[in-house]
């Protein structure tokens, strides 16, 4: 019996169930595939708080809630564009099912700006 490590990629899994001739030699269940994407809520919360807000946006944000992979972002940021970037980055994380962006912003720096106004 051949097994895969928890951290292996999808491509590695496909190679395990297909031989060189493309013949099926194993089976992957839905549960096996979901394990690649599911993460503990506490682990997700820490990643979002430390990596997205701490390392990328340089903001001390401790109002991140995660329940069943659904992330709720609360609190205040200086600019609307920062809230949009935060939501985009959080949505891209493995294990995130949905994002509820409840971040408030002091300044909407995205309203009314057109590319021609910035770049001429």
Secondary structure, 3 states (H helix, E strand, C coil): CCCCCCCCCHHHHHHHHECCCCCECCCCCHHHHHCCCCCCHHHHHHHHHHHHHHHHCCCCCCCEEEECCEEEEEEEEEEHHHHHHHHHHHHCCCCCCEEEEEEEEEECCCCCCCHHHHHC
